[in-house]
Amino acid sequence: MSKKVAIIGAGLAGCALAYELSQHKDFLITIIDKNSDFASEASGNFAGILRPYLTNDNNFSEQFHTLGYEILNDYIKKNQADIEICSKGVLHVLSNPKEALRYSKIFANRQISSDLAVLLDSKESSKLLGKKIDHDSIYYPNALSLIPKSLCKIWLNSSEAKLKLDSELKTIKKTQNQKWLLQFQDYQEEFDIVIFAGAYELFNQIDYLKNIPVYPSQGQLTVIKESINTDFTIMDKGYLIPHYLNNLQVVGATFRENSDTSGEVRDCDHQENLNHIKEIFPEEYIPMESILDSRVSTRCVTSDHLPLVGKLVDYDLFREMFFKPLSKGYPKNKMPNVIYEEGLYLSSGFGSKGISSSLLSAKIISNLIRCDRNIISNKLLEALSPQRFWIREFKKFKN
């Protein structure tokens, strides 16, 4: 008998989950969103960048985000006719000396495939771009800039999911028959499995999520007339994405303080975006009059910059079981087994890397639900666990 699945949130995370779970015929999927359209929040940004993420030590963040990049890039190659791609190739200019030194060490100490990334000096960077660049750069030849809503659209169209909009989740509670009763503003419905794939606001509304530490990070995007002649997406402190719609360019994105959540469009943010491009191309002039559109959205951010992907637990029960052994420094073999809530999952906290995170996270959740072998290591799965911050908190009280 097919299990009923509710996915809360119709952005990149939720639409990827609907697509991935629909590859198996044992689910009846409903994707639910409080907004009047899918991809209405950060996933509705004008354009975004899909690229690998490199670190000195191939840490968990690199393992996750680069695998996510590779998986999604392969998917896009097979479906590119239905996805709105702005440009191929990303040039990451290294104007910050610390960044330049960090990347030089990465390429000196590790074997990086030239299909993934290439380190260029300033002359090579200038030749590739056809414009003078005063700094070294990293060139990602297969990285893409694209319109994220087009990904959501193809995932929804490829799934058999029912889409319910204008439906804000109010409460969730476990029923006596071990199902989940979801209460919305004007109706309620019972599901076997619930996956939270919503934005930051959801963490303030749902009891199972309230104790998970996430932060809002608002940013503003600026759309301008075509001003810089380039076929590549260019990054430094900010970025410029070419070939957006009819010869427009997307410039972004600012990072406001976590406490700054007004959501208003500001001229000072426009100027900051344009100044970042000016730093890369000092001879270019982009007047404020060239601005045609703008957008402010909220990223859901974690303190360790890894997303939250996995099974959920009841916080009070978890604290009761784990506070004492963790605070006392019990060895791992004496720890009790984690009691997870049956049929309750989370896929969120992607920060500014929602594009590269979405499909991989959906595959991880799908494998957990189906009890299949996962595509990532157990250590990485632990690093993504929504409970990881509680474990760290309890360990701080170690005597």
ROLUM-329046 format. One record per residue (C-alpha): residue in three letters; x, y, z. Coordinates in steps of 0.001 Angstrom, whole numbers, always signed. Layout:
N
<code:Ala	east:X	north:Y	up:Z>
...
This chain:
399
<code:Met	east:+0	north:+0	up:+0>
<code:Ser	east:+1378	north:+3436	up:-955>
<code:Lys	east:+2390	north:+5746	up:+1861>
<code:Lys	east:+1081	north:+9307	up:+1976>
<code:Val	east:+3916	north:+11849	up:+2016>
<code:Ala	east:+3581	north:+15556	up:+2820>
<code:Ile	east:+6431	north:+17837	up:+1725>
<code:Ile	east:+6203	north:+21222	up:+3428>
<code:Gly	east:+7701	north:+23835	up:+1125>
<code:Ala	east:+7613	north:+24147	up:-2671>
<code:Gly	east:+11068	north:+25598	up:-3243>
<code:Leu	east:+14164	north:+23849	up:-4538>
<code:Ala	east:+14336	north:+21444	up:-1580>
<code:Gly	east:+10667	north:+20478	up:-1703>
<code:Cys	east:+10429	north:+20152	up:-5496>
<code:Ala	east:+13593	north:+18029	up:-5594>
<code:Leu	east:+12077	north:+15753	up:-2957>
<code:Ala	east:+8850	north:+15431	up:-4933>
<code:Tyr	east:+10836	north:+14466	up:-8028>
<code:Glu	east:+13146	north:+12028	up:-6245>
<code:Leu	east:+10411	north:+10228	up:-4298>
<code:Ser	east:+8256	north:+9982	up:-7425>
<code:Gln	east:+10929	north:+7773	up:-8993>
<code:His	east:+9564	north:+5084	up:-6676>
<code:Lys	east:+5943	north:+4007	up:-7045>
<code:Asp	east:+5242	north:+3435	up:-3353>
<code:Phe	east:+4428	north:+7049	up:-2390>
<code:Leu	east:+1432	north:+9367	up:-2766>
<code:Ile	east:+3087	north:+12773	up:-2616>
<code:Thr	east:+1556	north:+16132	up:-1730>
<code:Ile	east:+3757	north:+19219	up:-1771>
<code:Ile	east:+2323	north:+22051	up:+324>
<code:Asp	east:+3286	north:+25727	up:+428>
<code:Lys	east:+1865	north:+28785	up:+2166>
<code:Asn	east:+2506	north:+30994	up:-871>
<code:Ser	east:+353	north:+31363	up:-3992>
<code:Asp	east:+3049	north:+29951	up:-6284>
<code:Phe	east:+5924	north:+27483	up:-6068>
<code:Ala	east:+9484	north:+28822	up:-5675>
<code:Ser	east:+8204	north:+32036	up:-4108>
<code:Glu	east:+11011	north:+32653	up:-1624>
<code:Ala	east:+14796	north:+32258	up:-2063>
<code:Ser	east:+14228	north:+29601	up:-4742>
<code:Gly	east:+12478	north:+32278	up:-6796>
<code:Asn	east:+15585	north:+34422	up:-7157>
<code:Phe	east:+16305	north:+35753	up:-10646>
<code:Ala	east:+19312	north:+33473	up:-11122>
<code:Gly	east:+21845	north:+31471	up:-9133>
<code:Ile	east:+25184	north:+29716	up:-9502>
<code:Leu	east:+25923	north:+25985	up:-9512>
<code:Arg	east:+29615	north:+25366	up:-8879>
<code:Pro	east:+31885	north:+23044	up:-6861>
<code:Tyr	east:+33238	north:+24043	up:-3464>
<code:Leu	east:+36926	north:+23458	up:-2710>
<code:Thr	east:+38680	north:+23386	up:+675>
<code:Asn	east:+42191	north:+22662	up:+1936>
<code:Asp	east:+41228	north:+19422	up:+3661>
<code:Asn	east:+38262	north:+18136	up:+1641>
<code:Asn	east:+36055	north:+18758	up:+4662>
<code:Phe	east:+32396	north:+17824	up:+5057>
<code:Ser	east:+31244	north:+21036	up:+3389>
<code:Glu	east:+33297	north:+20286	up:+277>
<code:Gln	east:+32248	north:+16644	up:+250>
<code:Phe	east:+28581	north:+17579	up:+387>
<code:His	east:+28457	north:+20612	up:-1892>
<code:Thr	east:+30792	north:+19295	up:-4574>
<code:Leu	east:+28921	north:+15986	up:-4747>
<code:Gly	east:+25694	north:+17992	up:-4911>
<code:Tyr	east:+27154	north:+20033	up:-7767>
<code:Glu	east:+28180	north:+16909	up:-9698>
<code:Ile	east:+24828	north:+15154	up:-9254>
<code:Leu	east:+22797	north:+18176	up:-10318>
<code:Asn	east:+25144	north:+19012	up:-13192>
<code:Asp	east:+24683	north:+15481	up:-14561>
<code:Tyr	east:+20916	north:+15857	up:-14254>
<code:Ile	east:+20963	north:+19214	up:-16066>
<code:Lys	east:+23017	north:+17784	up:-18950>
<code:Lys	east:+20250	north:+15253	up:-19564>
<code:Asn	east:+17437	north:+17810	up:-19247>
<code:Gln	east:+18998	north:+21081	up:-20395>
<code:Ala	east:+16296	north:+21733	up:-23005>
<code:Asp	east:+13799	north:+22267	up:-20163>
<code:Ile	east:+16047	north:+24292	up:-17818>
<code:Glu	east:+16750	north:+28002	up:-18233>
<code:Ile	east:+20550	north:+28206	up:-18255>
<code:Cys	east:+22063	north:+31686	up:-18337>
<code:Ser	east:+25706	north:+30764	up:-18956>
<code:Lys	east:+28289	north:+28012	up:-18676>
<code:Gly	east:+31645	north:+28607	up:-17004>
<code:Val	east:+32318	north:+30557	up:-13802>
<code:Leu	east:+35404	north:+32712	up:-13227>
<code:His	east:+36140	north:+33285	up:-9528>
<code:Val	east:+38462	north:+36300	up:-9252>
<code:Leu	east:+40781	north:+36140	up:-6223>
<code:Ser	east:+41205	north:+39779	up:-5251>
<code:Asn	east:+41456	north:+38902	up:-1558>
<code:Pro	east:+45111	north:+37937	up:-809>
<code:Lys	east:+44047	north:+35402	up:+1838>
<code:Glu	east:+41680	north:+33735	up:-604>
<code:Ala	east:+44368	north:+33701	up:-3289>
<code:Leu	east:+46849	north:+32079	up:-879>
<code:Arg	east:+44267	north:+29524	up:+265>
<code:Tyr	east:+43489	north:+28426	up:-3268>
<code:Ser	east:+47146	north:+28304	up:-4273>
<code:Lys	east:+47717	north:+25867	up:-1394>
<code:Ile	east:+44710	north:+23777	up:-2420>
<code:Phe	east:+46018	north:+23373	up:-5953>
<code:Ala	east:+49575	north:+22783	up:-4744>
<code:Asn	east:+48621	north:+20076	up:-2247>
<code:Arg	east:+45783	north:+18290	up:-4051>
<code:Gln	east:+45036	north:+16809	up:-7440>
<code:Ile	east:+42093	north:+18817	up:-8751>
<code:Ser	east:+40567	north:+17620	up:-12002>
<code:Ser	east:+40725	north:+20247	up:-14752>
<code:Asp	east:+37073	north:+19436	up:-15493>
<code:Leu	east:+36275	north:+20644	up:-11983>
<code:Ala	east:+38498	north:+23716	up:-11556>
<code:Val	east:+41643	north:+25354	up:-12935>
<code:Leu	east:+43899	north:+27915	up:-11243>
<code:Leu	east:+44756	north:+30798	up:-13609>
<code:Asp	east:+47194	north:+33661	up:-13170>
<code:Ser	east:+46138	north:+37213	up:-14029>
<code:Lys	east:+47346	north:+36975	up:-17644>
<code:Glu	east:+45504	north:+33720	up:-18238>
<code:Ser	east:+42412	north:+35144	up:-16547>
<code:Ser	east:+42502	north:+38230	up:-18770>
<code:Lys	east:+42963	north:+36141	up:-21910>
<code:Leu	east:+40051	north:+33852	up:-21044>
<code:Leu	east:+37725	north:+36739	up:-20258>
<code:Gly	east:+38915	north:+39078	up:-23009>
<code:Lys	east:+39248	north:+41825	up:-20412>
<code:Lys	east:+42076	north:+42930	up:-18167>
<code:Ile	east:+42014	north:+41204	up:-14782>
<code:Asp	east:+44585	north:+42208	up:-12152>
<code:His	east:+44280	north:+39065	up:-10059>
<code:Asp	east:+44595	north:+35303	up:-10280>
<code:Ser	east:+41358	north:+33376	up:-10569>
<code:Ile	east:+39725	north:+29963	up:-10383>
<code:Tyr	east:+37937	north:+28861	up:-13534>
<code:Tyr	east:+35147	north:+26321	up:-13183>
<code:Pro	east:+34619	north:+25223	up:-16809>
<code:Asn	east:+31450	north:+23197	up:-16248>
<code:Ala	east:+29828	north:+25370	up:-13595>
<code:Leu	east:+26530	north:+26985	up:-14546>
<code:Ser	east:+24355	north:+29951	up:-13792>
<code:Leu	east:+20656	north:+29275	up:-14166>
<code:Ile	east:+17156	north:+30310	up:-13174>
<code:Pro	east:+16296	north:+28157	up:-10133>
<code:Lys	east:+12539	north:+28306	up:-10656>
<code:Ser	east:+12997	north:+26431	up:-13938>
<code:Leu	east:+14519	north:+23563	up:-11926>
<code:Cys	east:+11540	north:+23563	up:-9583>
<code:Lys	east:+9198	north:+23527	up:-12577>
<code:Ile	east:+10787	north:+20524	up:-14285>
<code:Trp	east:+10944	north:+18605	up:-10990>
<code:Leu	east:+7265	north:+19260	up:-10318>
<code:Asn	east:+6280	north:+18363	up:-13883>
<code:Ser	east:+8340	north:+15158	up:-13729>
<code:Ser	east:+6758	north:+14058	up:-10466>
<code:Glu	east:+3269	north:+12828	up:-9782>
<code:Ala	east:+2960	north:+15089	up:-6774>
<code:Lys	east:-179	north:+17004	up:-5914>
<code:Leu	east:+616	north:+20706	up:-5362>
<code:Lys	east:-1357	north:+22557	up:-2692>
<code:Leu	east:-701	north:+26305	up:-2500>
<code:Asp	east:-1998	north:+28991	up:-138>
<code:Ser	east:-1841	north:+26407	up:+2655>
<code:Glu	east:+94	north:+27466	up:+5736>
<code:Leu	east:+931	north:+24723	up:+8210>
<code:Lys	east:-126	north:+25640	up:+11738>
<code:Thr	east:+535	north:+22537	up:+13845>
<code:Ile	east:+1605	north:+18916	up:+13579>
<code:Lys	east:+854	north:+16148	up:+16026>
<code:Lys	east:+1264	north:+12385	up:+16180>
<code:Thr	east:-1956	north:+10376	up:+16127>
<code:Gln	east:-2699	north:+7207	up:+18089>
<code:Asn	east:-2157	north:+5122	up:+14955>
<code:Gln	east:+1373	north:+6612	up:+14560>
<code:Lys	east:+532	north:+8914	up:+11680>
<code:Trp	east:+972	north:+12684	up:+11436>
<code:Leu	east:-2000	north:+15050	up:+11575>
<code:Leu	east:-1248	north:+18358	up:+9876>
<code:Gln	east:-3466	north:+21302	up:+10748>
<code:Phe	east:-3738	north:+24142	up:+8227>
<code:Gln	east:-5720	north:+27352	up:+8466>
<code:Asp	east:-8918	north:+25835	up:+7048>
<code:Tyr	east:-8425	north:+22063	up:+6896>
<code:Gln	east:-6473	north:+19153	up:+8328>
<code:Glu	east:-5021	north:+16016	up:+6766>
<code:Glu	east:-3254	north:+12877	up:+7944>
<code:Phe	east:+23	north:+11591	up:+6454>
<code:Asp	east:+2388	north:+8673	up:+7001>
<code:Ile	east:+5512	north:+10719	up:+6298>
<code:Val	east:+6201	north:+14454	up:+6670>
<code:Ile	east:+9288	north:+16194	up:+5304>
<code:Phe	east:+9962	north:+19801	up:+6272>
<code:Ala	east:+11595	north:+21550	up:+3337>
<code:Gly	east:+10544	north:+25098	up:+4064>
<code:Ala	east:+12268	north:+28394	up:+4639>
<code:Tyr	east:+13477	north:+30061	up:+7847>
<code:Glu	east:+10007	north:+31036	up:+9110>
<code:Leu	east:+9007	north:+27383	up:+9455>
<code:Phe	east:+11517	north:+26917	up:+12291>
<code:Asn	east:+9634	north:+29465	up:+14392>
<code:Gln	east:+6267	north:+27839	up:+13783>
<code:Ile	east:+6768	north:+24097	up:+14288>
<code:Asp	east:+7612	north:+22604	up:+17699>
<code:Tyr	east:+9853	north:+19890	up:+16218>
<code:Leu	east:+12025	north:+22600	up:+14626>
<code:Lys	east:+12033	north:+25378	up:+17236>
<code:Asn	east:+15133	north:+24184	up:+19097>
<code:Ile	east:+17253	north:+23779	up:+15968>
<code:Pro	east:+19517	north:+26867	up:+15688>
<code:Val	east:+19143	north:+28536	up:+12296>
<code:Tyr	east:+19522	north:+32168	up:+11310>
<code:Pro	east:+17933	north:+34436	up:+8689>
<code:Ser	east:+20304	north:+36080	up:+6231>
<code:Gln	east:+18658	north:+38476	up:+3832>
<code:Gly	east:+20267	north:+39491	up:+571>
<code:Gln	east:+19372	north:+41774	up:-2309>
<code:Leu	east:+19797	north:+41041	up:-6007>
<code:Thr	east:+20040	north:+43697	up:-8697>
<code:Val	east:+19039	north:+43294	up:-12352>
<code:Ile	east:+20734	north:+45650	up:-14809>
<code:Lys	east:+20857	north:+46267	up:-18531>
<code:Glu	east:+23717	north:+44380	up:-20164>
<code:Ser	east:+26722	north:+46421	up:-19076>
<code:Ile	east:+29718	north:+44056	up:-18935>
<code:Asn	east:+30501	north:+42104	up:-22097>
<code:Thr	east:+31089	north:+38545	up:-20872>
<code:Asp	east:+29876	north:+35035	up:-21592>
<code:Phe	east:+31042	north:+33785	up:-18188>
<code:Thr	east:+29592	north:+34277	up:-14760>
<code:Ile	east:+32105	north:+36305	up:-12757>
<code:Met	east:+32533	north:+36088	up:-8990>
<code:Asp	east:+34550	north:+37899	up:-6363>
<code:Lys	east:+32997	north:+39635	up:-3358>
<code:Gly	east:+29836	north:+39669	up:-5418>
<code:Tyr	east:+28923	north:+38151	up:-8749>
<code:Leu	east:+27614	north:+39040	up:-12194>
<code:Ile	east:+25496	north:+36563	up:-14155>
<code:Pro	east:+25163	north:+37302	up:-17887>
<code:His	east:+22440	north:+36401	up:-20390>
<code:Tyr	east:+19545	north:+36656	up:-17968>
<code:Leu	east:+16306	north:+36775	up:-19989>
<code:Asn	east:+16558	north:+39352	up:-22793>
<code:Asn	east:+20162	north:+40534	up:-22525>
<code:Leu	east:+19955	north:+41449	up:-18858>
<code:Gln	east:+22494	north:+40732	up:-16125>
<code:Val	east:+22008	north:+39768	up:-12479>
<code:Val	east:+24315	north:+41306	up:-9883>
<code:Gly	east:+24414	north:+40147	up:-6301>
<code:Ala	east:+24123	north:+39511	up:-3595>
<code:Thr	east:+24333	north:+41453	up:-387>
<code:Phe	east:+24487	north:+39815	up:+3059>
<code:Arg	east:+22631	north:+41779	up:+5714>
<code:Glu	east:+22976	north:+41328	up:+9460>
<code:Asn	east:+20909	north:+38445	up:+10851>
<code:Ser	east:+18799	north:+40893	up:+12831>
<code:Asp	east:+18020	north:+42915	up:+9688>
<code:Thr	east:+14906	north:+41206	up:+8300>
<code:Ser	east:+12763	north:+44074	up:+7003>
<code:Gly	east:+12805	north:+42716	up:+3450>
<code:Glu	east:+12892	north:+46175	up:+1899>
<code:Val	east:+14748	north:+46992	up:-1323>
<code:Arg	east:+17486	north:+49561	up:-665>
<code:Asp	east:+19522	north:+51823	up:-2915>
<code:Cys	east:+22566	north:+51250	up:-693>
<code:Asp	east:+22373	north:+47517	up:-1425>
<code:His	east:+22144	north:+48252	up:-5143>
<code:Gln	east:+25242	north:+50401	up:-4835>
<code:Glu	east:+27079	north:+47703	up:-2898>
<code:Asn	east:+26313	north:+45176	up:-5613>
<code:Leu	east:+27507	north:+47524	up:-8355>
<code:Asn	east:+30640	north:+48457	up:-6366>
<code:His	east:+31659	north:+44788	up:-6166>
<code:Ile	east:+31586	north:+44573	up:-9961>
<code:Lys	east:+33443	north:+47876	up:-10207>
<code:Glu	east:+36258	north:+46407	up:-8083>
<code:Ile	east:+36722	north:+43631	up:-10653>
<code:Phe	east:+36479	north:+45983	up:-13647>
<code:Pro	east:+37692	north:+49428	up:-12509>
<code:Glu	east:+37375	north:+50864	up:-16016>
<code:Glu	east:+33719	north:+49906	up:-16372>
<code:Tyr	east:+30925	north:+52241	up:-15289>
<code:Ile	east:+27474	north:+50948	up:-14369>
<code:Pro	east:+25104	north:+53831	up:-13566>
<code:Met	east:+22254	north:+53421	up:-11101>
<code:Glu	east:+19928	north:+54270	up:-14012>
<code:Ser	east:+20746	north:+50896	up:-15566>
<code:Ile	east:+18943	north:+49086	up:-12723>
<code:Leu	east:+15738	north:+47495	up:-13978>
<code:Asp	east:+14637	north:+45166	up:-11190>
<code:Ser	east:+15514	north:+43964	up:-7708>
<code:Arg	east:+14623	north:+41305	up:-5184>
<code:Val	east:+15233	north:+40637	up:-1487>
<code:Ser	east:+15040	north:+37090	up:-159>
<code:Thr	east:+15913	north:+35306	up:+3063>
<code:Arg	east:+18475	north:+32522	up:+3249>
<code:Cys	east:+18154	north:+29953	up:+6037>
<code:Val	east:+21664	north:+29634	up:+7487>
<code:Thr	east:+23396	north:+27346	up:+10000>
<code:Ser	east:+26456	north:+28310	up:+12024>
<code:Asp	east:+28652	north:+25587	up:+10485>
<code:His	east:+27424	north:+26255	up:+6908>
<code:Leu	east:+26245	north:+22687	up:+6422>
<code:Pro	east:+22570	north:+22047	up:+5699>
<code:Leu	east:+20144	north:+20171	up:+7924>
<code:Val	east:+19328	north:+16862	up:+6280>
<code:Gly	east:+18015	north:+13793	up:+8061>
<code:Lys	east:+15599	north:+12274	up:+10548>
<code:Leu	east:+14007	north:+14324	up:+13318>
<code:Val	east:+13680	north:+13595	up:+17031>
<code:Asp	east:+11697	north:+14999	up:+19924>
<code:Tyr	east:+13979	north:+17562	up:+21616>
<code:Asp	east:+12782	north:+16898	up:+25174>
<code:Leu	east:+13286	north:+13143	up:+24826>
<code:Phe	east:+16680	north:+13639	up:+23187>
<code:Arg	east:+17795	north:+15940	up:+25992>
<code:Glu	east:+16577	north:+13506	up:+28629>
<code:Met	east:+18528	north:+10644	up:+27058>
<code:Phe	east:+21713	north:+12405	up:+25975>
<code:Phe	east:+22411	north:+15440	up:+28173>
<code:Lys	east:+23853	north:+13474	up:+31083>
<code:Pro	east:+26020	north:+10991	up:+29109>
<code:Leu	east:+27359	north:+13685	up:+26787>
<code:Ser	east:+28001	north:+16206	up:+29551>
<code:Lys	east:+29758	north:+13497	up:+31592>
<code:Gly	east:+31885	north:+12443	up:+28643>
<code:Tyr	east:+30602	north:+8899	up:+28310>
<code:Pro	east:+32407	north:+6865	up:+25616>
<code:Lys	east:+30518	north:+6293	up:+22373>
<code:Asn	east:+29889	north:+2612	up:+23104>
<code:Lys	east:+27910	north:+3561	up:+26232>
<code:Met	east:+25632	north:+6028	up:+24472>
<code:Pro	east:+21988	north:+5049	up:+24069>
<code:Asn	east:+20574	north:+4644	up:+20572>
<code:Val	east:+18868	north:+7717	up:+19177>
<code:Ile	east:+15090	north:+7348	up:+19083>
<code:Tyr	east:+13933	north:+9034	up:+15875>
<code:Glu	east:+10372	north:+10065	up:+15188>
<code:Glu	east:+8982	north:+7600	up:+12666>
<code:Gly	east:+8224	north:+9307	up:+9363>
<code:Leu	east:+9534	north:+12781	up:+10210>
<code:Tyr	east:+12396	north:+14372	up:+8198>
<code:Leu	east:+14086	north:+17698	up:+7520>
<code:Ser	east:+15796	north:+19138	up:+4416>
<code:Ser	east:+16664	north:+22795	up:+4911>
<code:Gly	east:+19333	north:+25263	up:+6090>
<code:Phe	east:+21013	north:+25549	up:+2690>
<code:Gly	east:+22192	north:+29150	up:+3077>
<code:Ser	east:+23429	north:+30525	up:-253>
<code:Lys	east:+24041	north:+27046	up:-1713>
<code:Gly	east:+20463	north:+25918	up:-2258>
<code:Ile	east:+20970	north:+24978	up:-5892>
<code:Ser	east:+23854	north:+22583	up:-5267>
<code:Ser	east:+22231	north:+21204	up:-2086>
<code:Ser	east:+18722	north:+20449	up:-3279>
<code:Leu	east:+18903	north:+17257	up:-5362>
<code:Leu	east:+21564	north:+15560	up:-3218>
<code:Ser	east:+19540	north:+16280	up:-65>
<code:Ala	east:+16460	north:+14798	up:-1718>
<code:Lys	east:+18377	north:+11622	up:-2590>
<code:Ile	east:+19631	north:+11334	up:+1009>
<code:Ile	east:+16119	north:+11692	up:+2453>
<code:Ser	east:+14685	north:+9244	up:-102>
<code:Asn	east:+17300	north:+6635	up:+840>
<code:Leu	east:+16557	north:+7107	up:+4545>
<code:Ile	east:+12831	north:+6665	up:+3985>
<code:Arg	east:+13327	north:+3551	up:+1859>
<code:Cys	east:+16082	north:+2175	up:+4136>
<code:Asp	east:+18371	north:+1985	up:+1104>
<code:Arg	east:+22134	north:+2291	up:+1231>
<code:Asn	east:+22913	north:+5981	up:+1247>
<code:Ile	east:+25056	north:+7735	up:-1341>
<code:Ile	east:+27139	north:+9508	up:+1307>
<code:Ser	east:+29255	north:+8186	up:+4163>
<code:Asn	east:+27831	north:+7657	up:+7642>
<code:Lys	east:+30215	north:+10319	up:+8955>
<code:Leu	east:+28887	north:+12890	up:+6501>
<code:Leu	east:+25332	north:+11851	up:+7339>
<code:Glu	east:+26109	north:+12506	up:+11021>
<code:Ala	east:+27586	north:+15903	up:+10102>
<code:Leu	east:+24287	north:+16846	up:+8396>
<code:Ser	east:+22122	north:+15623	up:+11274>
<code:Pro	east:+19650	north:+18199	up:+12652>
<code:Gln	east:+20660	north:+17015	up:+16172>
<code:Arg	east:+24352	north:+17870	up:+15802>
<code:Phe	east:+24036	north:+21270	up:+17469>
<code:Trp	east:+22365	north:+19783	up:+20560>
<code:Ile	east:+25191	north:+17254	up:+20899>
<code:Arg	east:+27740	north:+20074	up:+20799>
<code:Glu	east:+25708	north:+22078	up:+23303>
<code:Phe	east:+25488	north:+19188	up:+25775>
<code:Lys	east:+29224	north:+18463	up:+25481>
<code:Lys	east:+29976	north:+22029	up:+26607>
<code:Phe	east:+28689	north:+21077	up:+30049>
<code:Lys	east:+31263	north:+18273	up:+30370>
<code:Asn	east:+32658	north:+18145	up:+33909>
